Amino acid sequence: MQINFINPVLGACTDVLVSMADLKLKVGKPYKRKPDVPVTGKRVTGLISMQGKVRRASVAIVFSDEVLAYIAEKMLPKGSVEMDSVAIDLVGEISNMILGRAKGELEKIGYDFEMALPTMMIGYDYLIPHQTSSPILRIPYESSGGAFYVEVCFDGPPISPEEAKAAELRQAESSTQEKSDVELF
């Protein structure tokens, strides 16, 4: 498993959940999950698939109703509708925010992925269909709203020195383009 892939993804998860849902988070000890072991109990999952030329990955964020109710209370207007429909929309939106942040951070270090819209799953005791052949790394979280977890899979080689250099050049180029001699206000 590529640590330089995992850290930006987990950083994006943490940033989104702390800033948008005001969660206090404690990361547990990661472990490998066997692919034939389903999630247990009722869960809502946002599955993000990423495809590059020589790499592919997937990230799943898996919530219980307890955690989602807490997040909904923080992020949505009071008296929102039925929790199942709200839960799917909420996990989809959280997944999209994580996806955007993770993609930006991964590009900075040389990863080039096309990312699909999150696949939403809701139900009891189902398998998460990660689209990789690599081990599934599950990272448990404790939060002020309850426990949830993130799963990460990654297939492919590490970033090459050439890809890292190209990423540095893109970063330098974009930072010079952002500077302007003109002040608007």
Secondary structure as GFF3:
##gff-version 3
##sequence-region A 1 185
A	DSSP	alpha_helix	3	21	.	.	.	ID=ss1
A	DSSP	beta_strand	25	27	.	.	.	ID=ss2
A	DSSP	beta_strand	31	33	.	.	.	ID=ss3
A	DSSP	beta_strand	42	51	.	.	.	ID=ss4
A	DSSP	beta_strand	56	63	.	.	.	ID=ss5
A	DSSP	alpha_helix	65	75	.	.	.	ID=ss6
A	DSSP	alpha_helix	83	108	.	.	.	ID=ss7
A	DSSP	beta_strand	114	115	.	.	.	ID=ss8
A	DSSP	beta_strand	119	124	.	.	.	ID=ss9
A	DSSP	beta_strand	136	143	.	.	.	ID=ss10
A	DSSP	beta_strand	146	155	.	.	.	ID=ss11
A	DSSP	alpha_helix	161	178	.	.	.	ID=ss12
###
